[in-house]
Amino acid sequence: MNASLLGERGGIGVTGMIEPKSAGQPRATPDGTASVLDAIRRGEPTEAAVHDEVRRAPAVLDIDRFSLWYGQTRALFDISMPIPKGTVTALIGPSGCGKSTLLRSVNRLNDLIDGVRIEGEMRLNGESIYSPRMDVIDLRKRLGMVFQKPNPFPMSIFENVVYPLRIDGVRKKAVLQDACERALRGAALWDEVKDRLRAPALGLSGGQQQRLCIARAIVSDPEVLLLDEPCSALDPIATQRVEELIAQISTRYSVLIVTHNMQQAARVSRFTAFMYLGHLVEYGPTETIFQCPRLLETEQYVTGRFG
């Protein structure tokens, strides 16, 4: 964060910043440490600061008092947050804070891990994700997922993109060709690969492979696109291309992205949620979170004082 933005509290000094005596002003402990984070470390109950702009936005995904355990270890603590429809929401926080665990829980990938136990609820457009009646295979068709490292299959570019449709029983060549072109255009990759669709996908560059994985994730028109640090293994130029792509597809899809890069969260998202040790700390419009957060703890994290 630019040092010129730092204000009197050592945080971000901008017009509209919360005054010291406002209702949202955090309480600091006598030695100046962050009170909410200290309470979390001590295992005391805390309540997230969720801004009204988030609550008012129509939600595509509603996470309601969701907790998760790996055996005896609790990884998520009563997370409640709506994910607004038709925009990008970023999850930020230090390593091990539960961002990826929460993202994987939306797609029920944690079901594959022995000893996992959950409490609470998640609803996708009003349907319970963890209902016994929910078909997990159908759920994952509705939730496109892209991981940290590009994971193209050892097959052609074309077959990578249409693989979800083939699994779903689509066999008509014309339908597959149209879907492939539409998805590759949506992933801003068509012009680069249209003349070599039968070439091995593993021959693409890292950035192209990641955009190919995004094309594969959106070919079935998912309701939500889940991105787990999609640029962590990419160089700056490839990262820029993927970020531009996220901005483009956010007009058509609801996107939930995990990122360690706070500048990236500021660039690509409309809403940002700050997590710490499995807790949701503050959640609001990205501009507010980075320029005038309600909590001192959030300000200290986004200005690089810890994490």
Phi, psi and omega per residue, in radians:
M1 nan 2.459 -3.097
N2 -1.101 2.268 -3.085
A3 -1.096 -0.433 -3.128
S4 -1.175 -0.266 3.131
L5 -1.488 -0.179 -3.072
L6 -1.234 2.351 -3.061
G7 -1.936 -2.805 -3.005
E8 -1.092 -0.618 -3.092
R9 -1.483 0.096 -3.069
G10 1.430 0.134 3.130
G11 -1.861 -2.582 -3.058
I12 -1.710 1.988 -3.097
G13 -1.653 1.832 3.133
V14 -2.432 2.866 3.069
T15 -1.051 2.353 3.135
G16 1.634 0.062 -3.139
M17 -1.162 2.525 -3.108
I18 -1.105 2.297 3.115
E19 -1.256 2.685 -3.069
P20 -0.963 -0.498 -3.060
K21 -1.764 0.173 -3.130
S22 -1.275 2.865 -3.070
A23 -1.091 -0.500 -3.090
G24 -1.505 0.003 -3.067
Q25 -1.187 2.252 -3.122
P26 -1.265 2.752 3.051
R27 -1.707 2.194 3.117
A28 -1.689 2.557 3.065
T29 -1.271 2.841 -3.070
P30 -0.958 -0.582 -3.122
D31 -1.529 0.123 3.055
G32 1.536 -0.007 -3.131
T33 -1.330 2.894 -3.035
A34 -1.377 2.117 -2.993
S35 -1.165 -0.778 -3.098
V36 -1.140 -0.773 -3.139
L37 -1.144 -0.632 3.077
D38 -1.127 -0.692 3.110
A39 -1.114 -0.691 3.096
I40 -1.103 -0.773 -3.141
R41 -1.094 -0.594 -3.139
R42 -1.411 -0.093 3.138
G43 1.432 0.289 3.131
E44 -1.458 2.636 3.130
P45 -1.171 2.444 3.090
T46 -2.337 2.788 3.119
E47 -2.121 2.282 -3.103
A48 -1.215 2.579 3.014
A49 -1.548 1.741 -3.137
V50 -1.836 2.093 -3.054
H51 -1.285 2.635 -3.084
D52 -1.075 -0.552 -3.124
E53 -1.065 -0.580 3.100
V54 -1.225 -0.798 -3.086
R55 -1.110 -0.567 -3.093
R56 -1.367 -0.392 -3.074
A57 -1.275 2.412 3.064
P58 -1.030 2.340 -3.044
A59 -1.798 2.367 3.003
V60 -1.565 -0.508 -3.115
L61 -2.356 2.288 -3.131
D62 -2.118 2.010 3.111
I63 -1.751 2.133 -2.956
D64 -2.219 1.858 3.092
R65 0.858 0.852 -3.050
F66 -1.553 2.237 3.095
S67 -2.254 2.668 -3.134
L68 -2.519 2.453 3.082
W69 -2.131 2.435 2.876
Y70 -1.764 1.715 -3.033
G71 1.132 -2.116 3.128
Q72 -1.580 -0.098 -3.070
T73 -1.653 2.151 3.139
R74 -1.530 2.205 -3.080
A75 -1.848 -0.490 3.124
L76 -2.279 2.427 -3.026
F77 -2.132 1.751 2.967
D78 0.813 0.947 3.135
I79 -1.348 2.156 3.044
S80 -2.214 2.015 -3.133
M81 -2.814 2.263 3.007
P82 -1.462 2.478 3.070
I83 -1.804 1.948 -3.062
P84 -1.081 2.596 -3.102
K85 -1.417 2.486 2.983
G86 1.221 0.551 3.105
T87 -2.715 -3.092 -3.120
V88 -1.865 2.242 3.050
T89 -2.039 2.269 -3.113
A90 -1.873 2.457 2.997
L91 -1.864 2.111 3.117
I92 -2.132 2.851 3.121
G93 2.635 2.878 -3.128
P94 -1.108 2.863 3.072
S95 -1.001 2.408 3.115
G96 1.451 0.177 -3.088
C97 -1.490 -0.130 3.078
G98 1.854 0.107 -3.096
K99 -1.058 -0.943 -3.104
S100 -1.193 -0.599 3.085
T101 -1.060 -0.742 3.119
L102 -1.146 -0.760 -3.139
L103 -1.091 -0.777 -3.139
R104 -1.167 -0.486 3.109
S105 -1.188 -0.579 3.111
V106 -1.077 -0.680 -3.123
N107 -1.583 0.042 -3.122
R108 1.014 0.533 3.074
L109 -1.270 -0.398 3.105
N110 -1.241 -0.203 3.062
D111 -1.057 -0.417 -3.065
L112 -1.424 -0.073 -3.080
I113 -1.793 2.215 3.128
D114 -1.119 2.468 3.043
G115 1.482 0.045 3.126
V116 -1.375 2.341 3.102
R117 -2.330 2.493 -3.125
I118 -2.234 2.773 2.925
E119 -2.393 2.737 3.138
G120 1.671 -2.872 -2.967
E121 -2.529 2.632 2.928
M122 -2.325 2.376 3.141
R123 -2.222 2.262 3.087
L124 -1.824 1.931 -3.061
N125 0.835 0.770 3.056
G126 1.536 -0.181 -3.131
E127 -1.690 2.326 -3.115
S128 -1.196 2.111 -3.139
I129 -1.167 -0.602 -3.067
Y130 -1.755 0.249 3.069
S131 -1.145 2.482 3.062
P132 -1.025 -0.377 -3.130
R133 -1.494 -0.150 -3.121
M134 -1.315 2.166 3.051
D135 -1.384 1.989 -3.040
V136 -1.134 -0.639 3.109
I137 -1.108 -0.755 3.100
D138 -1.134 -0.682 3.125
L139 -1.026 -0.777 -3.081
R140 -1.246 -0.324 2.988
K141 -1.261 -0.495 -3.116
R142 -1.514 -0.165 -3.098
L143 -2.229 1.709 3.082
G144 -1.224 2.445 -3.066
M145 -2.258 2.305 3.068
V146 -2.238 2.295 -3.003
F147 -1.729 3.119 -3.076
Q148 -1.037 -0.879 -3.128
K149 -1.764 2.398 3.091
P150 -0.982 2.371 -3.107
N151 -2.282 1.025 3.072
P152 -1.143 2.592 3.105
F153 -1.354 2.706 3.135
P154 -1.329 1.142 3.132
M155 -2.611 -3.057 -3.069
S156 -1.219 2.874 3.075
I157 -1.005 -0.818 -3.131
F158 -1.025 -0.856 -3.083
E159 -1.181 -0.536 3.053
N160 -1.061 -0.818 -3.054
V161 -1.178 -0.767 -3.026
V162 -1.556 0.028 -3.088
Y163 -0.923 -0.812 3.132
P164 -1.050 -0.595 3.137
L165 -1.251 -0.670 3.090
R166 -1.104 -0.733 3.104
I167 -1.062 -0.546 -3.124
D168 -1.464 0.021 3.056
G169 1.691 0.084 3.125
V170 -1.303 2.246 -3.092
R171 -2.208 -0.306 -3.084
K172 -1.171 2.188 -3.057
K173 -1.060 -0.746 -3.111
A174 -1.117 -0.690 3.124
V175 -1.130 -0.763 3.140
L176 -1.141 -0.707 3.138
Q177 -1.130 -0.776 3.125
D178 -1.101 -0.747 -3.136
A179 -1.136 -0.697 3.130
C180 -1.085 -0.839 -3.138
E181 -1.103 -0.765 -3.130
R182 -1.072 -0.750 -3.120
A183 -1.210 -0.715 3.133
L184 -1.180 -0.641 3.041
R185 -1.141 -0.718 3.108
G186 -1.104 -0.488 3.113
A187 -1.658 0.199 3.105
A188 0.977 0.680 -3.092
L189 -2.160 -0.200 -3.022
W190 -0.986 -0.863 -3.072
D191 -1.096 -0.445 -3.101
E192 -1.482 -0.387 -3.022
V193 -2.224 0.023 -3.007
K194 -1.065 -0.425 -3.126
D195 -1.654 0.063 -3.139
R196 -2.488 0.747 -3.100
L197 -1.110 -0.425 -3.132
R198 -1.583 -0.012 3.121
A199 -1.325 2.701 -3.136
P200 -1.086 2.338 3.135
A201 -1.127 -0.498 -3.117
L202 -1.210 -0.160 3.081
G203 -1.483 -0.103 3.103
L204 -1.328 2.773 3.050
S205 -1.209 2.935 -3.117
G206 -1.034 -0.770 3.128
G207 -1.152 -0.672 3.087
Q208 -1.160 -0.687 3.110
Q209 -1.071 -0.694 -3.131
Q210 -1.194 -0.685 3.069
R211 -1.171 -0.567 3.043
L212 -1.102 -0.725 3.112
C213 -1.129 -0.613 3.071
I214 -1.170 -0.707 3.080
A215 -1.046 -0.746 3.117
R216 -1.106 -0.607 -3.113
A217 -1.287 -0.483 -3.070
I218 -1.778 -0.047 -3.073
V219 -1.091 -0.461 3.131
S220 -1.679 0.206 3.137
D221 0.935 1.135 -3.117
P222 -1.208 2.780 3.089
E223 -1.343 -0.538 3.114
V224 -2.433 2.440 3.049
L225 -1.881 2.121 -3.109
L226 -1.792 2.149 -3.101
L227 -2.109 2.020 -3.105
D228 -1.779 1.608 -3.107
E229 0.842 1.035 -3.000
P230 -1.189 -0.225 -3.101
C231 -1.946 0.092 -3.016
S232 -1.146 -0.433 -3.118
A233 -1.822 0.207 -3.033
L234 -1.904 2.728 3.069
D235 -1.376 2.947 -3.058
P236 -1.014 -0.664 -3.123
I237 -1.179 -0.788 3.109
A238 -1.129 -0.650 3.094
T239 -1.056 -0.751 3.127
Q240 -1.073 -0.720 3.136
R241 -1.108 -0.743 -3.135
V242 -1.166 -0.696 3.115
E243 -1.118 -0.703 3.067
E244 -1.081 -0.669 3.113
L245 -1.127 -0.763 3.130
I246 -1.032 -0.738 3.117
A247 -1.071 -0.662 -3.131
Q248 -1.226 -0.827 -3.042
I249 -1.329 -0.269 -3.134
S250 -1.173 -0.256 3.064
T251 -1.349 -0.273 -3.105
R252 -2.026 -0.388 -3.066
Y253 -2.253 2.696 2.946
S254 -1.522 2.227 -3.028
V255 -2.084 2.305 3.016
L256 -2.090 2.030 -3.026
I257 -2.125 2.322 2.982
V258 -1.659 2.294 3.107
T259 -2.589 2.484 2.989
H260 -1.522 -0.254 -3.038
N261 -1.591 1.832 -3.077
M262 -1.175 -0.580 3.080
Q263 -1.108 -0.650 3.098
Q264 -1.134 -0.763 3.094
A265 -1.010 -0.735 -3.136
A266 -1.151 -0.576 -3.101
R267 -1.354 -0.693 -2.922
V268 -1.815 -0.320 -2.964
S269 -1.860 2.719 3.021
R270 -1.675 -0.577 3.100
F271 -2.185 2.579 -3.139
T272 -2.367 2.380 3.082
A273 -2.044 2.231 3.121
F274 -1.721 2.140 -3.137
M275 -2.008 2.639 3.125
Y276 -2.634 2.170 3.109
L277 0.849 0.748 3.074
G278 1.478 0.019 -3.130
H279 -1.901 2.547 2.916
L280 -1.450 2.152 -3.078
V281 -1.709 -0.918 -3.140
E282 -2.615 2.522 -3.044
Y283 -2.562 2.117 -3.126
G284 -2.949 -2.988 3.085
P285 -1.013 2.440 -3.055
T286 -0.989 -0.766 -3.128
E287 -1.035 -0.703 3.139
T288 -1.199 -0.774 -3.124
I289 -1.038 -0.657 -3.078
F290 -1.577 -0.363 -3.075
Q291 -1.918 -0.644 3.129
C292 -2.620 1.164 3.131
P293 -1.139 2.756 3.110
R294 -1.262 -0.590 -3.018
L295 -1.827 2.409 3.058
L296 -1.028 -0.611 -3.118
E297 -1.074 -0.734 3.103
T298 -1.116 -0.771 3.125
E299 -1.036 -0.745 3.139
Q300 -1.125 -0.614 3.133
Y301 -1.261 -0.844 -3.059
V302 -1.232 -0.325 3.070
T303 -1.668 0.124 3.001
G304 1.458 0.299 -3.125
R305 -1.329 -0.378 3.026
F306 -2.688 2.951 3.103
G307 1.791 nan nan
